[in-house]
């Protein structure tokens, strides 16, 4: 007899609920894992695409970002 249902005839219901819970846990784990795999793949792809574009042109994302941040900081501080 299980802990959830006190009637001996309800053991099958408890077993079914336990199996449903286990299936839900596996499903959630699969979804989280597949999401992280997608994040890693697309982030790596974005890095390679950005690196390729920077190597083919004179444009640098890093320098543009730093320049933009310095301009914003100077405006905040009042140097411009």
GIZIRA-V29353 format. One record per run of one state. SS is the DSSP state (alpha for helix, beta for strand, coil for the rest). FROM is the first residue (numbers start at 1). TO is the last residue. If there is no record, write none. Layout:
<<SS,FROM,TO> <SS,FROM,TO>>
This chain:
<<coil,1,7> <alpha,8,56> <coil,57,60> <alpha,61,77> <coil,78,80>>
